[in-house]
Amino acid sequence: MNFFDLVKKRRSVRKFTNDKVPDKVIKKCLEAAILAPNSSNLQPWEFYWIKNKNKKDSIAKACFSQNAAITAQELIVAVSRIDTWKRNKNLIIEDYKKKKKYIPIINRYYNKLVPILYYHDTFGISNIVKKLFSIFYNLLGFFKPVLRSPIYKHELFEVVTKSTALACQNLMLGLVAEGFDSCPMEGFDEKKVKKILNLNRNCHVVMILGIGKAAKDGVYGDRYRIEKNLVIKKV
Ligand SMILES: Cc1cc2nc3c(=O)[nH]c(=O)nc-3n(C[C@H](O)[C@H](O)[C@H](O)COP(=O)(O)O)c2cc1C
């Protein structure tokens, strides 16, 4: 299928059939998901493929028992994290070294800039230090472009969540390419989902994907998009 046909074919499916989704399809799509572009290549995501029946039932319940969750053959919980950057940047550096491509700019980027942007402590002291520093640094902004965020934890979460959402889109398009369907959900009780998956405060549940084959009445209505001139701007 051509890419544009694939994009058009993907719909949010709220009711799935009893057809099973082969594990190899899910694996293939998850592997496509993690090829998504992501900030600084720090790959701040985790995908929890829920195989345990009790956990699956509990998560569907935490999704307010939406049809898309309770009829899904598979559930995948997409999580973004602000606490894996150190491990991941070290892995990236190791890889550069292995390939003998570890040049000073890579060292500066991953050992200086990334820690400044990503470091945070539980008590918010780093926030205060960063904010004070940024007041002076932003004065430079009168003369040249400056990087103004992330400073606060919520800005870091925005960074990691953007990347994770892109990975989710790869996953959903991959499923269409393999003849399956999905529904992204943000209608869930995040606190409950995090408890089920034992996730800490540095994690954010970005979306939960219900996956399966669309039932005949699984798509609720024709696709509607607002007039494109309202959202696509030529400037
Ligand atoms: C981040 C996100 C959260 C969503 N949450 C839900 C949800 O909780 N329940 C649901 O039925 N659909 C949910 N949707 C699906 C949207 O309603 C759907 O994408 C939109 O109506 C456009 O329809 P389409 O995906 O078929 O093009 C969500 C979509 C996204 C991207």
The ligand as an SDF file (V2000), in Angstrom:
LIG
                    3D

 31 33  0  0  0  0  0  0  0  0999 V2000
   -3.7780   11.2980   21.9060 C   0  0  0  0  0  0  0  0  0  0  0  0
   -5.1040   10.7400   21.4670 C   0  0  0  0  0  0  0  0  0  0  0  0
   -6.0290   10.3440   22.4230 C   0  0  0  0  0  0  0  0  0  0  0  0
   -7.2290    9.7690   22.0480 C   0  0  0  0  0  0  0  0  0  0  0  0
   -8.0660    9.2780   23.0170 N   0  0  0  0  0  0  0  0  0  0  0  0
   -9.1530    8.5840   22.6580 C   0  0  0  0  0  0  0  0  0  0  0  0
   -9.9340    7.9110   23.6230 C   0  0  0  0  0  0  0  0  0  0  0  0
   -9.6430    7.9350   24.8140 O   0  0  0  0  0  0  0  0  0  0  0  0
  -11.0010    7.2150   23.2140 N   0  0  0  0  0  0  0  0  0  0  0  0
  -11.3610    7.1320   21.8990 C   0  0  0  0  0  0  0  0  0  0  0  0
  -12.3550    6.4710   21.5920 O   0  0  0  0  0  0  0  0  0  0  0  0
  -10.6330    7.7630   20.9450 N   0  0  0  0  0  0  0  0  0  0  0  0
   -9.5340    8.4670   21.2870 C   0  0  0  0  0  0  0  0  0  0  0  0
   -8.7440    9.0420   20.3270 N   0  0  0  0  0  0  0  0  0  0  0  0
   -9.0970    8.9150   18.9200 C   0  0  0  0  0  0  0  0  0  0  0  0
   -9.6110   10.2320   18.3480 C   0  0  0  0  0  0  0  0  0  0  0  0
  -10.8890   10.4930   18.8230 O   0  0  0  0  0  0  0  0  0  0  0  0
   -9.5550   10.1180   16.8220 C   0  0  0  0  0  0  0  0  0  0  0  0
   -8.2000   10.0160   16.4290 O   0  0  0  0  0  0  0  0  0  0  0  0
  -10.1920   11.3390   16.1290 C   0  0  0  0  0  0  0  0  0  0  0  0
  -11.5440   11.3880   16.3900 O   0  0  0  0  0  0  0  0  0  0  0  0
   -9.9690   11.2910   14.6220 C   0  0  0  0  0  0  0  0  0  0  0  0
  -10.4700   10.0840   14.0690 O   0  0  0  0  0  0  0  0  0  0  0  0
   -9.5360    9.0950   13.2220 P   0  0  0  0  0  0  0  0  0  0  0  0
   -8.4170    8.6630   14.1350 O   0  0  0  0  0  0  0  0  0  0  0  0
  -10.4180    7.9290   12.8710 O   0  0  0  0  0  0  0  0  0  0  0  0
   -9.0100    9.8200   12.0490 O   0  0  0  0  0  0  0  0  0  0  0  0
   -7.5480    9.6350   20.6810 C   0  0  0  0  0  0  0  0  0  0  0  0
   -6.6260   10.0650   19.7300 C   0  0  0  0  0  0  0  0  0  0  0  0
   -5.4110   10.5880   20.1190 C   0  0  0  0  0  0  0  0  0  0  0  0
   -4.4130   10.9810   19.0660 C   0  0  0  0  0  0  0  0  0  0  0  0
  1  2  1  0
  2  3  1  0
  2 30  2  0
  3  4  2  0
  4  5  1  0
  4 28  1  0
  5  6  2  0
  6  7  1  0
  6 13  1  0
  7  8  2  0
  7  9  1  0
  9 10  1  0
 10 11  2  0
 10 12  1  0
 12 13  2  0
 13 14  1  0
 14 15  1  0
 14 28  1  0
 15 16  1  0
 16 17  1  0
 16 18  1  0
 18 19  1  0
 18 20  1  0
 20 21  1  0
 20 22  1  0
 22 23  1  0
 23 24  1  0
 24 25  2  0
 24 26  1  0
 24 27  1  0
 28 29  2  0
 29 30  1  0
 30 31  1  0
M  END
$$$$
